[in-house]
């Protein structure tokens, strides 16, 4: 089902598919839009799946003022009555997933991160995303990744930009118990959609990690 969900003074195009199991929320990269998940979607049939276009991307209208990716994700989940979800984020979307997890740890079942953008990662350049002039940057999270206590995996392609691979490796090293999956090429959801789908489904069935003592 396609929806138009209000976020602040604007709206975002959203697709919400009914199904069983933990809800799966797909967050797209800064290059592209939610159609980057097209090859993954068929394998998620039968699950409750949500994907949406960030303001100014794909089928969502241009923003009319400054906005936050974190707040927009919160708005989408709230309006769909999703109390807890598996967050699957690529690049920019991975950064949003990390920020949301640190802000609302009780609302995240797990993380599947594809070459995630990580705010606060100590390099002079940002991973890849030419963000809209209205996009409010996330607070730095790199030094807080050790706080994440949900099942997590980082997927990175062997042809991805060096900065993305470095950020992915640093992220996986800091999240307790995080897996790393290396893929062939770049753009995992397009190059190896079956492996991405299988990983999503595996983490959708995973139990939350026990809190650190």
TAHUDA-V751797 format. One record per run of one state. SS is the DSSP state (A for helix, B for strand, O for the rest). FROM is the first residue (numbers start at 1). TO is the last residue. Records with the same first field share a line. If there is no record, write none. Layout:
BEGIN
SS = FROM-TO / FROM-TO
END
This chain:
BEGIN
O = 1-1 / 8-9 / 18-19 / 28-33 / 45-46 / 53-66 / 80-84 / 91-91 / 104-104 / 115-134 / 137-141 / 148-150 / 158-161 / 175-178 / 184-187 / 192-192 / 205-213
B = 2-7 / 10-17 / 20-27 / 47-52 / 67-68 / 85-90 / 108-114 / 135-136 / 151-157 / 179-183
A = 34-44 / 69-79 / 92-103 / 105-107 / 142-147 / 162-174 / 188-191 / 193-204
END
